[in-house]
Amino acid sequence: MFSRLCRALIASIAVLLPAAVLAQAYPTKPIRLIVPFAPGGTNDILARMVATHLSQTLGQTMIVDNRPGAEGVIGTDLAAKATPDGYTLVVLSSAYTMNPVVRKLPYDTLTALEFVAKMGATFCVLSVGPLLPVNSVKDLLATAERRPGEIVLASSGGWMHFASALFQGLSKHKFNIVLYKGGFPAMIDVIGGQAHAHFAVSVPALPFLRSGQLKGLAIGGLKRTELLPDLPTLDEAGVKGYDAANWYAVAAPSGTPRAIVMKLHNEIARYFTSPAMQKQMTAMGAEIDIKTPDEMRKIIPAEIAKWTQVAIDAGMPRAIK
């Protein structure tokens, strides 16, 4: 009760203060940036880049706080329940729109957070090990047709599981989707021949794709990438409509003053659209895709609906509402 009263009071005060005054004064103390995943992943890498930039431009320390667990739910819930004053932010990914499909959540995905900015996305690559006699999506699907349910599609929870289920559904072929404890162990087993194929996430997989330890068959997004220019998209390769890019965004607790949200949005957008940052993101295997708070408000329910249908088609266990 006290927490709700505090949030309501802060929101009321924000309405009374002129937006320009509120934004000009902010920030006056360190800002916590929650990463709901372990250190080392793409969420964490982007969070630390954002933190460094905002520390320099806003003149306050940014504290990156890794709170992994439950596919991002633990850290996200912590952010959702924080005071909406601009001093707690969180870096989210596509898992935010997948979790409500398969998990009962302690927060409402549609109302708990105010998105500050979508920063960009990483693409995935349908990949096989070097020993598998498959050199195209057509080859892989033909093999799956001859051996239904035998081709192991290595996966893990969250985004990779949905990406794998979407591929199985749209390709209309039966695979043996095996869940690993993480994307990296899944990739290593594909390289070693213990599994046949998987959706490699661009950032960690690029060195293995370039060295030939993984064979890329197709890009999981709707457009090709200059990093792997010879690879078609899955849509081009015959799996029509396939799109499973993993996006990343900064958000704040719902009720955070609009002036503060937009000040942060403008700084993040300016940073990610700079030539130096565009070059750095491309080298990482990520693509810049800035979206405003209003645009994200439309994207979130659309994505939840998309992944809900994927879960239904794949027979994935659903969240109990």
TORVEXLO-191744 format. One line per field, with one value per residue (C-alpha): x, y, z; residue number from 1. Coordinates in steps of 0.05 Angstrom, whole numbers, plus 32768, in hexadecimal, padded with zeros to 4 digits. Last residue first. Layout:
N
c1 [X; ...]
c2 [Y; ...]
c3 [Z; ...]
n [NUM; ...]
***
This chain:
321
c1 [7FB4; 7FDA; 8014; 8015; 803D; 8055; 8028; 804F; 8012; 7FFB; 8041; 8049; 8004; 8018; 8059; 8034; 8001; 8038; 805C; 8020; 8014; 805C; 8062; 802C; 8048; 808D; 8079; 8061; 80A1; 80CB; 80EF; 8138; 814E; 8199; 81B0; 81DB; 8212; 8246; 826A; 8228; 821D; 8262; 825A; 8216; 8234; 826B; 823B; 820C; 81C6; 81CE; 81E6; 81B2; 817A; 8193; 8196; 8152; 8132; 814F; 8133; 80F2; 80E9; 80FC; 80C8; 8094; 809A; 80A3; 805D; 806D; 80B2; 80E8; 80FC; 813A; 8134; 8152; 8136; 813F; 812F; 80FF; 80DF; 80C8; 8090; 809C; 80CC; 80E2; 812A; 8116; 80ED; 8126; 8152; 8189; 81D2; 8207; 820B; 821F; 8233; 820D; 81CD; 8191; 814A; 810D; 8132; 8148; 8183; 8190; 81BD; 81F9; 822D; 824E; 8297; 82A5; 82D0; 829F; 8263; 8289; 829F; 8257; 8235; 823A; 821C; 81EF; 81C5; 81CA; 8188; 8197; 81AA; 81C0; 81D1; 820B; 8234; 8269; 8254; 820B; 821E; 8245; 8209; 81DA; 820D; 820F; 81C4; 81B7; 819F; 818E; 8149; 8144; 8115; 810E; 80F6; 80B5; 80AC; 8075; 80AA; 8080; 8073; 80B8; 80D8; 80AA; 80B9; 8104; 80FE; 80D0; 8103; 813B; 8116; 8108; 8125; 815D; 8163; 8185; 815D; 8169; 8154; 812F; 80E7; 80DA; 8115; 8109; 80E3; 8118; 814E; 8127; 811D; 8168; 817A; 8148; 8164; 81A7; 81EA; 81DA; 820A; 8211; 825B; 8264; 822C; 81EB; 81D2; 8191; 81AC; 818F; 818D; 819C; 816F; 8171; 816A; 811F; 8116; 80F8; 80C2; 8093; 808C; 8057; 801C; 801D; 8049; 801F; 804C; 8058; 8056; 8035; 8062; 805A; 803B; 804D; 8097; 8098; 808D; 80C4; 80F0; 80F7; 812A; 812B; 815D; 8143; 8142; 813F; 814D; 8118; 80E7; 80B7; 80C9; 80DB; 80A7; 80AF; 80FB; 80FC; 80C9; 80F7; 8132; 810D; 80E8; 8126; 8121; 8112; 8153; 8187; 818D; 81CA; 81CE; 81F2; 81FC; 81FB; 8220; 8208; 821E; 81E5; 8211; 824B; 8223; 81F0; 8226; 8246; 8203; 81EC; 822A; 8223; 81DA; 81EC; 821F; 81F0; 81B5; 81E4; 81FD; 823C; 821D; 81DF; 8199; 8166; 8194; 8180; 819A; 819E; 81A6; 81D3; 81BA; 81A1; 8187; 815C; 8157; 814E; 811A; 80EE; 80F6; 80E4; 80A8; 808A; 807B; 8033; 802F; 8070; 8053; 8018; 8045; 806F; 8032; 8015; 8056; 805B; 8013; 801F; 805D; 8038; 8000]
c2 [7EAA; 7E68; 7E72; 7E43; 7E03; 7E01; 7DDD; 7DF8; 7E1A; 7E37; 7E50; 7E71; 7E91; 7EAE; 7EC6; 7EF1; 7F0C; 7F20; 7F42; 7F6C; 7F7F; 7F99; 7FBD; 7FF0; 800C; 8006; 803A; 806B; 8062; 8070; 803D; 803B; 8000; 7FF7; 7FB3; 7F82; 7F53; 7F72; 7F93; 7FB2; 7FCE; 7FED; 800E; 802A; 8043; 8069; 8087; 80A1; 8084; 805D; 8098; 80CA; 8098; 808A; 80D4; 80E3; 80A9; 80BD; 8104; 80E6; 80BA; 80F3; 8121; 80E9; 80E1; 8098; 807D; 8037; 8022; 8030; 800E; 8005; 7FD9; 7F9D; 7F74; 7F2B; 7F1F; 7EE6; 7EF0; 7EB7; 7ECD; 7E98; 7E5F; 7E59; 7E70; 7EB8; 7EB8; 7E95; 7ED0; 7EC2; 7EBB; 7ED6; 7F1B; 7F01; 7F41; 7F6B; 7F4D; 7F35; 7F4B; 7F2B; 7F0F; 7EC7; 7EC8; 7E88; 7E4A; 7E5C; 7E24; 7E25; 7E17; 7E3A; 7E71; 7EA8; 7E82; 7E74; 7EBC; 7ED4; 7EA7; 7ED1; 7F11; 7EF2; 7EC2; 7E7C; 7E5A; 7E10; 7DD3; 7D8A; 7D7C; 7D54; 7D67; 7D8F; 7DD2; 7DC3; 7DB0; 7DF1; 7E1A; 7DFB; 7E07; 7E51; 7E5A; 7E45; 7E0D; 7DE3; 7DD2; 7D9D; 7DAB; 7D69; 7D83; 7D78; 7D9E; 7DD0; 7E06; 7E3B; 7E12; 7DF5; 7E39; 7E5B; 7E26; 7E31; 7E7D; 7E73; 7E46; 7E76; 7EB1; 7E90; 7E4D; 7E2A; 7E0B; 7DD4; 7DBD; 7D72; 7D52; 7D12; 7D29; 7D1B; 7CF9; 7CFE; 7D40; 7D5A; 7D4B; 7D70; 7DAA; 7DAE; 7DAA; 7DE0; 7E0C; 7E05; 7DE1; 7DA1; 7D66; 7D70; 7D70; 7DBC; 7DC5; 7DE6; 7E2E; 7E55; 7E9B; 7ECC; 7F17; 7F48; 7F83; 7FCD; 8004; 8005; 8042; 8059; 8024; 8031; 7FF4; 7FCE; 7FDB; 7FA9; 7F74; 7F73; 7F5F; 7F22; 7EF6; 7EB2; 7E95; 7E79; 7EB2; 7EE8; 7ED7; 7EE0; 7F2C; 7F3C; 7F06; 7F35; 7F5C; 7F8B; 7FBB; 7FD8; 801E; 8036; 807F; 809C; 80AB; 8070; 804F; 8007; 7FD0; 7FC7; 7FC7; 7F8E; 7F69; 7F6F; 7F55; 7F16; 7F0A; 7F09; 7EC1; 7EA9; 7EC5; 7EFC; 7F3D; 7F61; 7FA9; 7FDC; 801B; 805B; 8094; 80DA; 8110; 8106; 8101; 80DA; 80AB; 80A3; 808B; 8059; 803E; 8034; 800C; 7FE5; 7FD4; 7FC0; 7F8D; 7F73; 7F68; 7F47; 7F15; 7F1B; 7F27; 7EFE; 7F16; 7F46; 7F82; 7FBA; 8000; 8027; 8072; 809B; 80DE; 8122; 810C; 8130; 817B; 818E; 8159; 8170; 81BA; 81AD; 8183; 81B9; 8199; 818B; 814A; 8131; 813F; 8112; 80DA; 80DD; 80DA; 809F; 8078; 8087; 8071; 8030; 8022; 8031; 8000]
c3 [7EC1; 7EBE; 7E8E; 7E53; 7E48; 7E00; 7DCE; 7D93; 7D73; 7DB5; 7DC6; 7D81; 7D89; 7DCC; 7DAD; 7D7B; 7DAC; 7DDC; 7DA3; 7D90; 7DD8; 7DDE; 7D9B; 7DA7; 7DE8; 7DC8; 7D95; 7DCB; 7DF3; 7DB4; 7D89; 7D74; 7D4A; 7D48; 7D2F; 7D55; 7D3E; 7D6C; 7D31; 7D1B; 7D61; 7D62; 7D1E; 7D30; 7D72; 7D4E; 7D1C; 7D53; 7D51; 7D92; 7DBB; 7DA2; 7DAE; 7DF5; 7E05; 7DE7; 7E0B; 7E4E; 7E48; 7E2E; 7E6B; 7E9A; 7E7B; 7E7C; 7EC7; 7EDC; 7EE8; 7ECF; 7EE5; 7EB2; 7E70; 7E44; 7E07; 7DE5; 7DAA; 7D98; 7D4E; 7D43; 7CFF; 7CD3; 7CA3; 7C6E; 7C7D; 7C35; 7C34; 7C28; 7C68; 7C8C; 7C78; 7C46; 7C5A; 7C2C; 7C4E; 7C93; 7CB6; 7C83; 7C9F; 7C78; 7C87; 7CA7; 7CE3; 7CF0; 7CC0; 7C9A; 7C94; 7CBE; 7CC5; 7D09; 7D17; 7CD5; 7CF3; 7CE0; 7CFD; 7D3D; 7D45; 7D36; 7D69; 7DA9; 7D8B; 7D56; 7D7F; 7D61; 7D53; 7D57; 7D2F; 7D34; 7D7C; 7D99; 7D5C; 7D80; 7D61; 7D70; 7DB7; 7DBF; 7DA7; 7DDA; 7E11; 7DFB; 7DF8; 7E3F; 7E6D; 7E30; 7E14; 7DDD; 7DA3; 7D7D; 7D39; 7D14; 7CD3; 7CC2; 7CB3; 7CD5; 7D14; 7D1C; 7D10; 7D42; 7D76; 7D6E; 7D75; 7DB1; 7DD3; 7DC2; 7DE1; 7E24; 7E35; 7E10; 7DCB; 7DA4; 7D68; 7D67; 7D25; 7D37; 7D3A; 7CF1; 7CCF; 7C84; 7C8C; 7CBC; 7C88; 7C52; 7C82; 7C8F; 7C45; 7C33; 7C6A; 7C49; 7C4F; 7C74; 7C79; 7CC5; 7CD8; 7CDB; 7D0E; 7CFA; 7CFE; 7CF9; 7D06; 7D37; 7D32; 7D6A; 7D75; 7D83; 7DB6; 7DC7; 7DF1; 7E33; 7E3C; 7E75; 7EA1; 7EC8; 7E99; 7E5F; 7E80; 7EC0; 7EFA; 7F26; 7EE8; 7EDB; 7EA5; 7E5F; 7E36; 7E68; 7E5F; 7E14; 7E10; 7E43; 7E24; 7DE8; 7E10; 7E4B; 7E6B; 7EAB; 7ECA; 7F12; 7F22; 7EF4; 7F2B; 7F26; 7F69; 7F5B; 7F54; 7F09; 7F0F; 7F42; 7F18; 7EDC; 7F03; 7F1A; 7ED8; 7EAB; 7E95; 7EDC; 7EF8; 7EF0; 7F18; 7EFC; 7F17; 7EEB; 7F14; 7EEB; 7F0D; 7EFE; 7ECE; 7E9C; 7E5E; 7E7B; 7EA7; 7E6F; 7E3F; 7E70; 7E85; 7E3D; 7E2D; 7E6D; 7E5D; 7E16; 7E2F; 7E66; 7E37; 7E04; 7E37; 7E62; 7EA7; 7EBA; 7EA7; 7EC3; 7EB7; 7EE6; 7EDA; 7F1B; 7F16; 7F43; 7F5F; 7F46; 7F02; 7EEE; 7EFC; 7EB2; 7EA7; 7EE0; 7ECE; 7E85; 7E97; 7EC4; 7F08; 7F1A; 7EF3; 7F13; 7F58; 7F48; 7F2E; 7F6C; 7F99; 7F73; 7F78; 7FC2; 7FCE; 7FA9; 7FD3; 8014; 8000]
n [321; 320; 319; 318; 317; 316; 315; 314; 313; 312; 311; 310; 309; 308; 307; 306; 305; 304; 303; 302; 301; 300; 299; 298; 297; 296; 295; 294; 293; 292; 291; 290; 289; 288; 287; 286; 285; 284; 283; 282; 281; 280; 279; 278; 277; 276; 275; 274; 273; 272; 271; 270; 269; 268; 267; 266; 265; 264; 263; 262; 261; 260; 259; 258; 257; 256; 255; 254; 253; 252; 251; 250; 249; 248; 247; 246; 245; 244; 243; 242; 241; 240; 239; 238; 237; 236; 235; 234; 233; 232; 231; 230; 229; 228; 227; 226; 225; 224; 223; 222; 221; 220; 219; 218; 217; 216; 215; 214; 213; 212; 211; 210; 209; 208; 207; 206; 205; 204; 203; 202; 201; 200; 199; 198; 197; 196; 195; 194; 193; 192; 191; 190; 189; 188; 187; 186; 185; 184; 183; 182; 181; 180; 179; 178; 177; 176; 175; 174; 173; 172; 171; 170; 169; 168; 167; 166; 165; 164; 163; 162; 161; 160; 159; 158; 157; 156; 155; 154; 153; 152; 151; 150; 149; 148; 147; 146; 145; 144; 143; 142; 141; 140; 139; 138; 137; 136; 135; 134; 133; 132; 131; 130; 129; 128; 127; 126; 125; 124; 123; 122; 121; 120; 119; 118; 117; 116; 115; 114; 113; 112; 111; 110; 109; 108; 107; 106; 105; 104; 103; 102; 101; 100; 99; 98; 97; 96; 95; 94; 93; 92; 91; 90; 89; 88; 87; 86; 85; 84; 83; 82; 81; 80; 79; 78; 77; 76; 75; 74; 73; 72; 71; 70; 69; 68; 67; 66; 65; 64; 63; 62; 61; 60; 59; 58; 57; 56; 55; 54; 53; 52; 51; 50; 49; 48; 47; 46; 45; 44; 43; 42; 41; 40; 39; 38; 37; 36; 35; 34; 33; 32; 31; 30; 29; 28; 27; 26; 25; 24; 23; 22; 21; 20; 19; 18; 17; 16; 15; 14; 13; 12; 11; 10; 9; 8; 7; 6; 5; 4; 3; 2; 1]
***
